Amino acid sequence: MNLYHNIRLIDELGIPHPKWEFVRSSKELKKFHTTKDYCGWTIRVAFFKDNDFRKPIYDNWVPKNKVLKKVDEFAELAQNDYFIVVYPSWKFNKSGTLLIDDDQYIIEAHAGSVQDLMRKGNVDTSLVFNREMKLIDDSIGNPDFLTKKEIKNILKATDIINKPTMLEWAIGQQNEFNFNKLEDLKVAGKMLVKKYEGTVR
């Protein structure tokens, strides 16, 4: 699933997400002008064709007075088959993933950016729940790293999503809670095969 469909699906599901909008140029921005930020803006190019594997184009923590120019610069770089996603950036307090599997839910969390978890495997806690929301394993890390309220917010996604899915979530330094990435695991697997088809000898 590419970035565009990924974000659109989060929108459609109605789970908590950043106040983003999709534009093709700075002239189309509306929410941006009335939305407050505390550490700048994130601007990402989302290519909407499934077989489009162009290099990601993005920037984080862009000052508000530079957003319009940056959006138009990215539009020129993208050229075709794209939308630009614009939303307030945040400073990470905690972040992590939620894996929705056939018979269990797994929350992994880390202090700070999710990149340290995804790329380096730094885990501050790993919590495994069965389908009845009973905690069945908290042996990795600090079981009290996440508050009960934070765990509840993360697991709310399981009320809506019941197929194998990986979600990324984040809690900002102003306590904002958002899901910002979603991957249907079956679709993601097929896309990876397609992306690297013919590259393995």
C-alpha positions as CSV (number, residue, x, y, z in Angstrom):
1,M,0.0,0.0,0.0
2,N,1.5,3.3,-1.0
3,L,1.6,6.4,1.2
4,Y,-1.4,8.0,-0.5
5,H,-3.7,5.1,0.0
6,N,-2.2,4.5,3.5
7,I,-3.2,8.0,4.7
8,R,-6.6,8.0,2.9
9,L,-7.5,4.7,4.7
10,I,-6.6,6.2,8.1
11,D,-8.9,9.1,7.1
12,E,-11.8,6.8,6.1
13,L,-11.5,4.6,9.2
14,G,-11.8,7.7,11.4
15,I,-9.0,6.7,13.8
16,P,-7.1,9.7,15.4
17,H,-4.7,11.3,13.0
18,P,-2.9,14.6,12.3
19,K,-4.9,17.5,10.9
20,W,-3.7,16.9,7.4
21,E,-4.9,18.1,4.0
22,F,-4.2,17.0,0.5
23,V,-3.2,19.6,-2.1
24,R,-1.4,19.9,-5.4
25,S,-0.2,23.4,-4.9
26,S,0.0,26.0,-2.1
27,K,-3.1,27.8,-3.5
28,E,-5.3,24.8,-2.4
29,L,-4.3,25.0,1.3
30,K,-7.2,25.9,3.6
31,K,-6.9,24.2,7.1
32,F,-3.2,25.3,7.2
33,H,-4.0,29.0,7.5
34,T,-6.1,28.6,10.6
35,T,-4.3,25.6,12.3
36,K,-1.8,26.3,15.0
37,D,1.5,24.4,15.4
38,Y,4.1,24.4,18.1
39,C,7.2,23.1,16.2
40,G,6.5,23.6,12.5
41,W,4.9,21.6,9.7
42,T,5.4,18.3,7.9
43,I,5.2,18.2,4.1
44,R,5.1,14.9,2.3
45,V,4.6,14.0,-1.4
46,A,2.3,11.0,-1.8
47,F,2.4,9.3,-5.2
48,F,-1.0,7.6,-5.7
49,K,-0.1,4.9,-8.3
50,D,0.5,1.5,-6.7
51,N,3.5,0.8,-8.9
52,D,5.1,4.2,-8.3
53,F,8.3,3.6,-6.4
54,R,9.9,7.1,-6.7
55,K,12.2,8.3,-3.9
56,P,10.2,9.8,-1.0
57,I,10.0,13.6,-0.9
58,Y,9.4,15.1,2.5
59,D,10.4,17.7,5.1
60,N,9.6,18.1,8.8
61,W,9.4,21.0,11.2
62,V,9.1,23.5,8.4
63,P,8.4,27.1,9.8
64,K,4.9,28.3,8.9
65,N,6.2,31.2,6.8
66,K,8.1,28.8,4.6
67,V,5.4,26.2,4.0
68,L,3.8,27.7,0.9
69,K,7.1,28.0,-0.9
70,K,8.1,24.4,0.1
71,V,4.8,23.0,-1.1
72,D,5.3,24.5,-4.5
73,E,8.9,23.3,-4.7
74,F,7.8,19.8,-3.9
75,A,5.0,20.0,-6.5
76,E,7.6,20.9,-9.1
77,L,9.8,18.0,-8.1
78,A,6.9,15.5,-8.1
79,Q,5.5,16.6,-11.5
80,N,2.8,14.1,-11.9
81,D,0.5,11.5,-10.2
82,Y,0.9,13.0,-6.7
83,F,-0.7,14.8,-3.8
84,I,1.1,16.8,-1.2
85,V,0.1,16.0,2.4
86,V,0.5,19.0,4.8
87,Y,0.0,18.7,8.6
88,P,1.5,20.1,11.9
89,S,4.7,18.4,13.0
90,W,5.1,17.3,16.6
91,K,7.9,16.5,19.0
92,F,7.8,12.9,20.1
93,N,7.2,11.9,23.7
94,K,6.5,8.3,23.0
95,S,5.9,6.4,19.8
96,G,5.5,2.8,18.6
97,T,3.6,0.2,16.6
98,L,0.4,-1.8,17.0
99,L,0.3,-5.2,15.3
100,I,-3.2,-6.5,14.8
101,D,-2.8,-10.3,14.2
102,D,-5.3,-13.1,13.8
103,D,-5.3,-14.0,17.5
104,Q,-3.5,-11.3,19.3
105,Y,-2.5,-7.6,19.5
106,I,1.1,-6.5,20.1
107,I,2.0,-3.0,21.2
108,E,5.7,-2.0,21.0
109,A,6.7,1.4,22.3
110,H,9.8,3.6,22.6
111,A,10.6,7.0,24.1
112,G,11.1,9.5,21.3
113,S,10.8,8.8,17.6
114,V,9.4,5.6,16.1
115,Q,12.5,5.5,13.8
116,D,14.6,4.3,16.7
117,L,12.2,1.4,17.2
118,M,11.7,0.6,13.5
119,R,15.3,0.9,12.4
120,K,17.3,0.1,15.5
121,G,15.0,-2.2,17.3
122,N,15.1,0.0,20.5
123,V,12.0,-1.2,22.5
124,D,11.1,0.2,25.9
125,T,8.1,-2.1,26.3
126,S,6.3,-4.8,24.4
127,L,2.8,-5.8,25.5
128,V,0.9,-8.7,24.0
129,F,-2.9,-8.9,24.4
130,N,-5.3,-11.7,23.4
131,R,-8.5,-10.9,21.4
132,E,-10.3,-10.4,24.7
133,M,-7.9,-7.6,25.6
134,K,-6.3,-9.6,28.4
135,L,-2.5,-8.9,28.8
136,I,-0.8,-12.2,28.2
137,D,2.9,-11.2,28.0
138,D,4.8,-8.1,29.3
139,S,8.2,-9.7,29.7
140,I,10.1,-7.3,27.4
141,G,11.1,-3.9,28.8
142,N,9.2,-1.9,31.4
143,P,5.5,-3.0,31.6
144,D,4.6,0.4,33.1
145,F,6.2,2.5,30.3
146,L,2.7,3.2,28.9
147,T,-0.2,4.5,31.0
148,K,-3.5,2.6,31.1
149,K,-5.0,5.5,29.2
150,E,-2.3,5.4,26.5
151,I,-2.8,1.6,26.1
152,K,-6.6,2.1,25.8
153,N,-6.1,4.8,23.1
154,I,-3.8,2.5,21.1
155,L,-6.1,-0.5,21.3
156,K,-9.2,1.5,20.2
157,A,-8.0,0.9,16.7
158,T,-8.9,-2.8,17.1
159,D,-12.6,-1.8,17.4
160,I,-12.4,-0.8,13.7
161,I,-9.7,-2.9,12.2
162,N,-9.9,-6.7,12.4
163,K,-7.5,-8.0,9.7
164,P,-3.7,-8.3,9.9
165,T,-2.5,-4.8,10.1
166,M,0.5,-2.8,11.3
167,L,-0.1,0.8,12.6
168,E,2.4,3.4,13.7
169,W,1.3,5.7,16.5
170,A,2.8,8.7,18.3
171,I,2.2,10.7,21.5
172,G,3.5,14.2,21.2
173,Q,5.0,16.5,23.9
174,Q,1.7,18.3,24.1
175,N,-0.1,14.9,24.7
176,E,-1.5,14.8,21.2
177,F,-2.2,11.2,20.1
178,N,-2.2,10.1,16.5
179,F,-1.9,7.2,14.1
180,N,0.2,8.2,11.2
181,K,0.8,5.1,9.2
182,L,-1.2,1.9,8.5
183,E,-0.1,-1.1,6.5
184,D,-2.4,-4.0,5.5
185,L,0.1,-6.8,6.0
186,K,-1.1,-8.9,3.1
187,V,-1.1,-6.0,0.6
188,A,2.3,-4.8,1.9
189,G,3.7,-8.2,1.3
190,K,2.5,-8.3,-2.3
191,M,3.8,-4.7,-2.9
192,L,7.3,-5.7,-1.6
193,V,7.3,-8.7,-4.0
194,K,6.3,-6.5,-6.9
195,K,8.9,-3.8,-6.0
196,Y,11.8,-6.3,-5.9
197,E,10.6,-8.6,-8.6
198,G,13.5,-9.7,-10.7
199,T,16.1,-8.2,-8.4
200,V,16.9,-11.5,-6.6
201,R,19.1,-13.9,-8.6
